[in-house]
């Protein structure tokens, strides 16, 4: 199916940006969501986002833990969820991973359900 509205979370990251480009190349309307947090270099993510926008992919800066994404999800056909906090370690509080992985995913799933989006593809972090 081409020309679907597809939302990609973590779109400014390495995998998310490549997935977004591929989906756009297949003819889909792609909207990316990214928090641009500092786990990875925000400047690199901003370069990725600029590159995506130049290819016709809309990028929305949102934090899935705190921000409402229901408007972005309206009339979407699919959501690819790649946003996550990798690299569990003893130096980072577990609450950080709980919020960015579990709570964010739960909030997104509820928003997807409310929006009536039929497909939710979760791409999990190794953590």
C-alpha positions in Angstrom: 0.0 0.0 0.0 1.4 3.4 -0.9 0.4 6.8 0.2 -0.3 5.9 3.8 0.2 8.4 6.6 2.9 6.9 8.8 4.3 8.3 12.0 7.8 7.4 13.1 9.0 8.1 16.6 12.7 8.5 17.1 12.8 9.8 13.6 16.0 11.9 14.0 18.0 9.0 15.2 20.1 6.7 13.0 17.6 3.9 12.4 14.5 6.2 12.6 15.9 8.6 9.9 16.7 5.8 7.5 13.3 4.2 8.1 11.6 7.5 7.4 13.6 8.0 4.2 12.7 4.5 3.0 9.0 5.0 3.8 9.0 8.3 2.0 10.7 6.7 -1.0 7.9 4.1 -1.1 5.4 7.0 -1.5 4.1 7.4 2.0 3.4 10.6 3.9 5.8 10.4 6.8 5.7 12.5 10.0 8.6 12.1 12.3 8.6 12.7 16.1 11.8 13.1 18.1 12.6 14.7 21.5 16.1 15.7 20.4 17.4 14.7 23.9 21.1 14.7 24.7 21.7 11.0 25.0 23.1 11.2 21.5 24.5 14.4 20.1 21.5 16.7 19.5 23.4 18.5 16.8 23.6 15.3 14.8 19.9 14.7 15.3 19.1 18.2 14.1 21.2 17.6 10.9 19.3 14.3 10.3 16.0 16.2 10.9 17.0 18.9 8.4 17.9 16.3 5.8 14.5 14.6 6.3 12.6 17.9 6.0 14.5 18.6 2.8 13.1 15.3 1.5 9.5 16.3 2.4 9.3 14.6 5.8 7.7 16.6 8.6 9.6 16.5 11.9 7.8 17.4 15.2 9.8 18.0 18.4 7.9 16.2 21.1 8.7 14.3 24.3 6.5 11.2 24.5 6.7 11.2 28.3 5.1 14.7 28.6 3.8 16.0 25.3 0.4 15.3 23.7 0.9 13.7 20.2 -2.8 13.0 19.5 -3.0 15.7 16.8 0.0 14.2 15.0 -1.6 10.7 15.1 -5.0 11.8 13.7 -5.8 9.9 10.5 -2.5 7.9 10.6 -2.4 4.5 9.1 0.6 3.2 11.0 3.1 4.1 13.8 6.6 2.9 13.9 7.9 3.4 17.5 11.7 3.6 17.6 12.1 6.2 20.3 13.7 4.7 23.4 16.5 5.2 25.9 19.2 2.6 25.3 22.2 1.6 27.4 21.0 0.8 30.9 23.9 1.4 33.3 24.5 1.9 37.0 25.3 5.5 36.5 21.9 6.5 35.2 18.8 6.3 37.5 16.5 3.5 36.6 13.6 6.0 36.6 15.1 7.6 33.5 14.7 4.3 31.6 11.3 3.7 33.1 10.0 7.0 31.9 11.6 7.0 28.4 10.9 3.4 27.6 7.9 2.1 29.5 5.9 5.3 30.3 6.5 6.9 26.9 5.5 3.7 25.1 2.4 3.2 27.2 1.3 6.8 26.6 1.9 6.4 22.8 0.0 3.2 22.7 -3.0 4.9 24.4 -2.8 7.8 21.9 -2.6 5.4 19.0 -5.6 3.5 20.3 -7.6 6.7 20.8 -6.7 7.9 17.3 -7.9 4.6 15.8 -4.6 3.9 14.1 -4.7 0.3 12.9 -0.9 -0.6 12.9 1.6 -0.1 15.7 5.1 -1.5 15.1 7.3 -1.3 18.2 11.0 -1.5 17.5 12.6 -2.1 21.0 15.9 -1.0 22.3 18.4 -3.6 23.5 17.9 -2.2 27.0 
